[in-house]
């Protein structure tokens, strides 16, 4: 018997990137989009084209490069947004326009529209979008807090105007599984022509129920799940792609639906998104956490040795995890490194491999044994378009003592020119950060400084995460090194580079600034 398909709509590059501090460079966005396309994601929401030139260019370039996925751009309910979106996705082999407006009482108050005025706006904008693109998705933002009768009215208008997908967003993570299922089922029952469109679910995780709410909606008739890698997203995040895909696969007995996603590619993209966003995956995160397949309890270990199914409902290799943790060393060659990285789900171009190989050899000289997690951290250092970064660490020498302030001698590249300074501070990390600030003055405040070891032992690489805020903009930087101070310096500099990118990117394009909710075009 053929099973129904569930469409996987990934919004890591749009909703996920809205997480405070999660800004990606242009090259990183293209890389993540290519990985999503390769793993079988049906629809990639590549960005919000009118928001900035950076977003427009990313959506446009992803549209040109995509081989398999539908490429979608987001647009508010006005004609300028929709025109800009259509322009960005015009080169996609399968384009989609996604337009939205807030329909709940709280959201209707923002543009100060009456119900009738909003209904007219929906008709006008969805009709315009459909005239530009055959594939149109419409969302009533904050649907789960919208009056049911009005929600039905607006959805019917959108369908009659040409929408092909109706997305029901739980914008603030307010709903619960039974409520989510009941809403989808009732909408399909009550709305004329509901059988002509796909109903989608878009859930946030504010109450920790995003995955449960999404699966409940599918059981009730939704056939598209909107999600992000690692559950990345605003506030508590979105439905996690890896969770719904594996739930549908492992519990296919109660969720008899199929997806196109190749689950063996999950770990590779999870690690890459964590690196480029600067948002580490918590150790006990379902599916992709470091402890997801770890067993320490004696009873668990004994059961695992006798039969892996005793305490594992899926195999590590089902999500792309290597079964072994083979050790690499300083005598390992380039071919062995390429093979090992492939086993870890990481495929690099020749120039990238050469760069990683040089750093691998340097690490192997310091550490006798280089483990899987060391390699993953090492590849993470090659995080995208570093050539476009304004700042770069050239050299660092720290002088420590038991008395008095610590001293950092820092050489920093700023726009490819080297600058040197000596600074002091309350500890080597503080001295290093003071040195960076002296060479590159800024007003950013340090919100988070976090260190954890990648592997065991005193020669383990330390991964440092730094989060900074400046004028309401937040950026996260991450780096790994066997020297914690060097890793700290790199993470701090990465965060500053991302703040610079965020500052440039968040400068809205003139259309974005000039168009309000109330402008119908």
Beta strands, then each sheet from edge to edge (+ up, - down):
strand 1: 4-5
strand 2: 7-10
strand 3: 43-47
strand 4: 70-76
strand 5: 95-102
strand 6: 136-141
strand 7: 165-170
strand 8: 198-203
strand 9: 224-227
strand 10: 257-258
strand 11: 391-399
strand 12: 406-414
strand 13: 417-425
strand 14: 445-453
strand 15: 462-470
strand 16: 473-481
sheet 1: 1+ 10+
sheet 2: 2+ 3+ 4+ 5+ 6+ 7+ 8+ 9+ 2+
sheet 3: 11+ 12- 13+
sheet 4: 14+ 15- 16+
end
